[in-house]
Each structure stands twice: as C-alpha cells, then as structure tokens.
Amino acid sequence: MNIIVIGGGAAGFFGAIASAQANPNSQVTILEKSNKLLSKVRVSGGGRCNVTHNCFVPTVFSQHYPRGAKQLKEAFKVFGASETIDWFEQRGVRLKAEADGRMFPITDNSETIIECLMHEAGKAGVSIKTGVGVEKIEPQSIADGQQQFVLTLSNGQSITADKVLVCTGGNPKSQSYDWLRALGHTIQAPVPSLFTFNVPNNALKELMGVSVPKAKVRIAGQKLEYEGPLLITHWGYSGPAVLKLSAWGARLFHDLGYTFTALINWIPDYTEEALREQLQQYRQAHPKKVVSTNPLFGLPQRLWKTLTILAEIPEQTRWAELPAKNTNKLIEALHRAPFEVKGKTTFKEEFVTCGGIDLSQVNMKTMESRLQPGLYFAGEVLDIDGITGGFNFQAAWTTGYLAGKSMAASV
C-alpha cells in the first residue's frame, strides 16, 4: 500500500510514523513543499516546543478549543496528553510541566522533539521529500469500487497513492484551500487566531515591558472576556490573557476589522465595593502619602502612576486631598481602563488559523473524509484550533495518530 502524507509538520510526521509502524508493509512518503521540516515545532515556545498541556481529563482538555472541542473529546480518550507523554518518554524524551501547565522537553530545546520525530520516521521506513508541493488531488476509480488518488506535484510530475493524508496546516488565505474545495469539501472561512492587540498612540507606550500576573480583558459591547497574565508592549497588549481572548474571539475580531475598545480590569480579584473600601482604608491610614508614588494592590509603580494620570489626579496630590470625583475615576481606571485597539500583530511561533476543513465532513474517529474514501486530514488544516499552552500541538499529535492508525488498518 502506498501512502502519501502532504505536509512535513507535527501532524504529518506523527501520522506518517503511526501508519508506517502499524503497517510495515506499506510505503509511506512525506511530501513537504518547503525545504524545512517541522518548522513550527522548531520555533514554538520560544524554541523550547510546548509539546502538550498537563491535563489528563479529555472532557476538561477539550474545553481549551474554541473550534473543535466537541469533536476532540472522544479523540482525546484514544490518544490524549498522557498517551503523548508516554509516546515521547518511551523514545527517550522526558517532558516536564511548568506552573502554568505547559509541558516541554526537559532539555528546553525543540531540537530534542525534532530529532526524536526524525529518528522514528527513519526507523519506520518513512521516505521524506522536501521542495515538493502538491497542487491537485484527483480521485481515480479502480477495481471493486475502490479508488486511488493521482497527485499533481509542483514539479509537474504526477504520482499515485492508495491513501492520502493532508496535513498542510492553516492558512489565512481562502484561495489556498481551493485544491481541497475541488474534492467537494467545505472550508470554514480561515481567519487569524492567537494575536496581540495594537493600541496606537497610547499612554502605555511608556510602560513597555510591564507585566501584571492577573488582569481581566473585556471587549466593550460584547460578552467576550478573559483573565490571565497581561504584558504591555511598545505596540499594545500581549500575554496569555490577550492571546487566549484572541482565539475565542477570532471570528468576532475579524468581523470588527480588528478595531474595538478593550476594557482592562487590573485587579479582577476585587469587586468595585471591596476596591472602594480598600482605597478608603488606605486614605485613612496614610493621609499624607502622595497618591501617584505609592502603588497599591501589588501593581507596578509605572503602571500605577499611569492609572492616576488617567484618573486626572495631579502628581503631588496626597490621599487626604483626593476628591471623591477623582477617587471614582481611579476606580474606573483600575476596573475598566478603556483602550482603543486598532489592528493586531501575529507571531510566527504562536500563529494559528481559525477555520479549515468542515468537521462534519470528516469521520473524527478515523480522520477519513466522508466524501472521498481514502483521503484523510490531520492538524490545523481542519477547523480545529486551541488556545496557547500546548493545545494546538496536542490536536496535531492526536489527529495525526488517529489518521495514521486508520490508514494502516484499512488495507
């Protein structure tokens, strides 16, 4: 049996290895259009590779996917985070969990993961060809109602395959999916996910590098909000709170043209009533202290001073002199600081596409197309995407594994 895997990324390698190991008599070939293999694995997690997440309950794990949660729930019961950890450890790669749940190789080096996958592919007899793209897949009927596929390559050649696994990743350009539409598949419109917010000409430019361990970001006029670490950059907002919010709101933000008002709650653990009480207590205890130079609630000094400016508090005002009007404005700045977002910034190591192959047209137990028997999908080409933290790689390992096993079994 001749199996072609299109795409030399995480899902492609995992699918090729699973298939070749399960059926040693098959010939498995990975075709990668670029000259770089596993490029996203190499750059993810700052070059450390965030392999998966430290969560072992499939129903809980699946809740971290804005698209694909329902369909992945059962898939994770077959091959989830614990199976991924075992798979790598059986091959000499130990993983460690960090405080936020992200899991990395103990070497803190993505090359450890790449070398493992390359070694396993070679050991299983997988052939790898780089610089070879696929421009068209045509089903061809053969005996007994079966079909094979003719693949037209970027170099003008054509090859045939009994099974084809498409692992070409996500792409924000809709036309990049035309060759899959030609096979009858519906594509959920691709839009970017996992991006940071651009806040042009804002007062926070002076605060570049300031981070808050826990803030809540809410979108004005929407129900969308997310809580977590927030980082102020020279262009706006970043950090897990923003990246995760961008994933849950990927389609909404696209429809808004990436122009909206973000409301920041810098101290989400305090209700407005508790906040007012804390300020009053501090005012009574320290009436002679200058408001702008004595930060409260563990906030960084630079951020606190900026918030007092937003509250229109003169620089040398003491707590005893603070008018009720400015106290109210300070509470507003602490709980609902508004910033106009105009645009987004994406990063190669984090970039994910929301959209892709419609999941209703895929058997999620086998990853086989419901429209074209013998055609399989895995990874980000599907309409599946997760938030940051190792969830997108886990979806790649899981769907690649299921597809590989299924292809090997359906001789």
Secondary structure, 3 states (H helix, E strand, C coil): CEEEEECCCHHHHHHHHHHHHHCCCCEEEEEECCCCCCHHHHHHHHHCCCCEECCCCHHHHHHHCCECHHHHHHHHHHCCHHHHHHHHHCCCCCEEECCCCEEEECCCCHHHHHHHHHHHHHHCCCEEEECCCEEEEEEEECHHHCEEEEEEECCCCEEEECEEEECCCCCCCHHHHHHHHCCCCCEEEEEEECCEEECCCCHHHHHCCCEEEEEEEEECCCCCEEEEEEEECCCEEECHHHHHHHHHCHHHHHHCCCEEEEEEECCCCCCHHHHHHHHHHHHHHCCCCEHHHCCCCCCCHHHHHHHHHHCCCCCCCEHHHCCHHHHHHHHHHHHHEEEEEECEECCCCCCEEEEEECHHHEECCCCEECCCCCEEECHHHECCECCCCCHHHHHHHHHHHHHHHHHHHCC
